[in-house]
Amino acid sequence: MSCPPGSGHCIAVGWYVNSNGQQITLAETWNGSVWAVQPTPNPSGSSRITGLNAVSCSSTSACTAVGSVEVDNSGTYLTLAERWNGSAWAVQSTPNPSAAQSSVLTGVSCASATACTAVSHYTLSINTPDMLGGTEETGPALVPSNFVLPANTTVDITIVNYDDATPLPAGSEQYAKAYGIVGTLAVSDLDAVNPNAVKSARHVKALDPAAEVSHTFTIAALGLNVPLAPQSVTTFRFHTGHRGSYEWRCVDPCGAGDAGWGGAMSAKGYMVGTVTLA
Ligand SMILES: [Cu+2]
């Protein structure tokens, strides 16, 4: 919801399911005394599931709402933005990261009528050796291990970790701290049977290095380190950098061998991979 300062008006966005069972966009305005539904467009030829997640207005005649639209029954989502000019909502064209499985806009902030910033959200998961059809020797893996994010942009990343704890070895305790992120980590417990179950999150900057770390998501070249708790869902925000390819890796020795640096820790596609900023 967004209420332009001093206007006494508000706009809220979301979605609803119509009589055909189709989820479509919704916007409602508050004029100081009543709420009213506004007509909002849904992209043509693509709508089974469409929704708006956030809106920002710099005035009562300049709002931008963002969300996502599903490509016909595919389970793949594309970004969606709509603009309010004071009299009508219209769909705007938005880019989608290349090679992304799905793209959703979850936040927007408009400083003026002509300048809005959208935040994209990406989800990764760490699967156990069992889930991957392997053994403790072959190890767990971050899925997908090679992926593309937009360069020079603010992104929210959620990592769903199905794996158990690996205490950080002596001398590596600093990797229990988050750095290179905006704000704090939002960490909630994972229900492995129903990962969609919503659990309340705690907001922290660090985990207990001896007991609470399962893996890390570390991009040394970008100064990013995110500790991940066992069976957890972790969301964090960071500003991506210049275009290029960057190695991400887990720095908690969760692989094979006595010290844990073999197997998944040394094989690309498991606990090491490539983030491309494009
Ligand atoms: Cu790991």
Boltz pocket constraint, residues with backbone or C-beta under 6 A from the ligand:
constraints:
  - pocket:
      binder: B
      contacts: [[A, 214], [A, 215], [A, 216], [A, 250], [A, 251], [A, 252], [A, 253], [A, 254], [A, 271]]
      max_distance: 6.0
